[in-house]
Amino acid sequence: MENAGNPTPLLTARQAGLVACTGCGRVHEQGVERCERCGAHLSSRDTTSLQRVWAWWFAGLIIYFPANLYPMLITNTLGTEYKNTILGGVIELIDHHSYFVAGVVFFASIMIPVGKFIAIAYLAYSVRHRATMSDHGRQVLYEVVEFIGRWSMIDVFVVAILSSLVQFNFVASIHPGIAAISFALSVAFTMLSAQSFDPRMIWDAEEAATE
């Protein structure tokens, strides 16, 4: 009978000699090189995961600075050119009392990307050092980061739509700035960084700490 004061630790798949395919999810015995269902290469752990995570993370962080310093949108109205950065666009929306739209742009284009950088760095750091957040909490954090990443593209979508619709030559025209390309690349790099992270390392770190 299990002792309530000292519960038996859960048996992991690796301890049981099993490995799951990351492509289709089928479970095989360790030693099998290829998945019998989809043919994907089987590996208990991705040993190069953290290297790719940090490489894509630094690439995304570096290119995130020009995405905020250079204009995202260039507007020409009756011969007058206006250039707006992401934060400048938020401020202008507030000046026009479009508080909801300003809040959405600020949250999707500034809060989410910065939050993703912090979350990915914390997850990558926590698998090699002692973490204050529980294993389950870090797993949930990883799922949130992976899911919410695509919504950071809202600024790029808006610029693309406006650029294609508002083209009236001298009267009014809208063109994307260099920040639009930088921002899109930064989002793509952080998404690749999150996808490169092997969440199984979260549980491995806890196993190593309790041994």
C-alpha positions in Angstrom: 0.0 0.0 0.0 1.3 3.4 -0.9 2.6 5.6 1.9 0.6 8.8 2.0 3.5 10.7 3.5 6.0 9.5 0.9 4.1 8.9 -2.4 5.7 6.7 -5.0 7.2 8.8 -7.8 5.6 8.6 -11.2 7.3 6.3 -13.7 8.3 8.3 -16.8 8.4 6.8 -20.4 12.2 7.0 -20.5 12.5 5.1 -17.2 10.1 2.5 -18.6 12.3 2.1 -21.7 9.8 3.8 -24.1 10.1 6.6 -26.5 7.3 8.5 -28.3 7.4 9.8 -31.8 7.3 13.6 -31.9 5.6 13.5 -35.3 2.5 11.2 -34.7 2.8 10.3 -31.0 3.1 6.6 -31.4 5.1 5.0 -28.5 8.0 2.6 -29.3 10.5 0.7 -27.3 13.9 2.4 -26.9 16.3 1.3 -29.6 13.9 1.7 -32.5 15.4 4.3 -34.9 12.4 5.1 -37.1 8.7 5.4 -36.3 6.7 2.5 -37.6 3.8 4.7 -38.4 5.2 7.9 -40.0 8.8 7.0 -40.5 10.2 9.9 -38.4 13.5 9.6 -36.6 13.0 8.6 -32.9 15.0 10.1 -30.1 14.3 10.1 -26.4 15.6 13.7 -26.1 16.7 16.4 -28.5 20.3 17.0 -27.4 20.7 20.1 -29.6 17.4 21.7 -28.5 18.9 24.4 -26.2 21.5 25.4 -28.8 18.8 26.1 -31.4 16.5 27.8 -28.8 19.2 30.3 -27.8 20.3 30.9 -31.4 16.8 31.8 -32.6 16.2 33.7 -29.4 19.2 36.0 -29.9 18.4 36.4 -33.6 14.9 37.5 -32.7 16.0 39.8 -30.0 18.6 41.6 -32.2 16.2 42.2 -35.0 13.4 43.3 -32.6 15.3 46.6 -31.9 15.1 48.0 -35.5 11.5 46.8 -35.5 10.8 49.4 -32.8 13.2 52.1 -33.8 12.3 52.4 -37.5 8.9 53.4 -38.9 6.3 50.6 -39.3 4.0 52.6 -41.5 4.8 55.4 -44.0 1.7 57.5 -44.9 1.6 60.1 -47.7 -1.3 62.5 -47.6 -1.5 65.4 -50.2 2.3 65.3 -50.5 3.0 65.2 -46.8 4.8 62.2 -45.5 4.2 60.7 -42.0 6.3 58.0 -40.4 5.0 56.0 -37.4 6.9 53.5 -35.3 4.9 50.9 -33.3 4.9 53.0 -30.1 4.3 56.2 -32.1 1.2 54.6 -33.7 -0.1 53.6 -30.3 0.3 57.2 -29.1 -1.4 58.6 -32.2 -4.3 56.2 -31.7 -4.6 57.4 -28.1 -4.6 61.0 -29.3 -7.5 60.1 -31.7 -9.3 58.5 -28.7 -9.1 55.0 -30.2 -8.2 53.5 -26.9 -9.3 50.0 -27.6 -7.4 49.7 -30.9 -4.4 51.3 -29.2 -4.6 48.8 -26.4 -4.8 45.9 -28.9 -1.8 47.1 -30.8 0.3 47.8 -27.7 -0.6 44.4 -26.2 0.0 42.4 -29.4 3.0 44.3 -30.7 4.9 45.2 -27.5 3.7 43.2 -24.5 3.4 39.8 -26.2 6.8 39.9 -28.0 8.6 41.1 -24.8 6.8 38.6 -22.7 7.8 35.8 -25.2 11.4 36.8 -25.0 11.3 36.6 -21.2 9.3 33.4 -21.1 11.5 31.5 -23.6 14.7 32.7 -21.8 13.3 31.6 -18.5 12.3 28.1 -19.8 15.7 27.6 -21.4 17.5 28.8 -18.3 15.4 26.7 -15.9 16.3 23.3 -17.4 19.9 23.9 -16.5 19.4 25.8 -13.2 17.1 25.5 -10.2 13.7 27.0 -11.0 11.1 28.7 -8.7 8.2 27.7 -10.9 6.8 24.2 -10.7 7.2 21.7 -13.5 3.5 21.9 -14.4 3.6 25.7 -14.3 6.6 25.7 -16.8 4.8 23.2 -19.0 1.7 25.5 -19.1 4.0 28.5 -19.8 5.5 26.7 -22.7 2.1 25.8 -24.2 1.0 29.4 -23.8 4.1 30.8 -25.5 3.8 28.4 -28.4 0.1 29.1 -28.9 0.2 32.9 -28.6 3.2 33.6 -30.8 1.2 33.8 -34.0 -0.9 36.6 -32.7 2.1 38.9 -32.5 1.8 39.3 -36.3 -1.2 41.6 -36.0 0.8 44.7 -36.8 2.2 43.1 -40.0 -1.3 42.1 -41.1 -2.7 45.6 -40.6 0.2 47.1 -42.6 -0.2 44.6 -45.4 -4.0 45.3 -45.6 -3.6 49.0 -45.5 -0.8 49.0 -48.1 -2.9 47.0 -50.5 -6.1 49.1 -50.0 -4.9 52.7 -49.6 -3.2 53.6 -52.8 -4.6 56.9 -54.2 -1.3 58.3 -55.6 -0.9 61.9 -54.6 -4.1 62.1 -52.5 -3.2 59.3 -50.0 -1.0 56.2 -50.0 0.3 53.9 -47.4 3.6 51.9 -47.6 5.2 49.5 -45.1 8.4 50.7 -43.4 11.5 48.7 -42.8 10.2 47.9 -39.3 7.5 45.8 -40.8 10.0 43.4 -42.2 12.1 43.4 -39.0 9.1 42.8 -36.9 7.9 39.9 -39.0 11.4 38.3 -38.9 11.6 38.8 -35.1 8.2 37.1 -34.6 9.2 34.2 -36.9 12.5 33.8 -35.1 10.9 33.7 -31.6 8.3 31.2 -32.9 11.2 29.0 -34.2 12.9 29.4 -30.8 9.8 28.2 -28.9 9.3 25.3 -31.3 12.9 24.3 -30.9 12.5 23.9 -27.1 12.1 20.3 -26.0 9.5 20.4 -23.1 10.6 17.0 -21.9 13.7 18.6 -20.5 11.5 20.3 -17.9 10.7 17.0 -16.3 14.3 15.8 -16.8 15.6 18.7 -14.7 13.2 17.8 -11.9 14.3 14.2 -12.0 17.9 15.2 -11.7 17.2 17.6 -8.8 15.4 14.9 -6.8 18.0 12.2 -7.3 
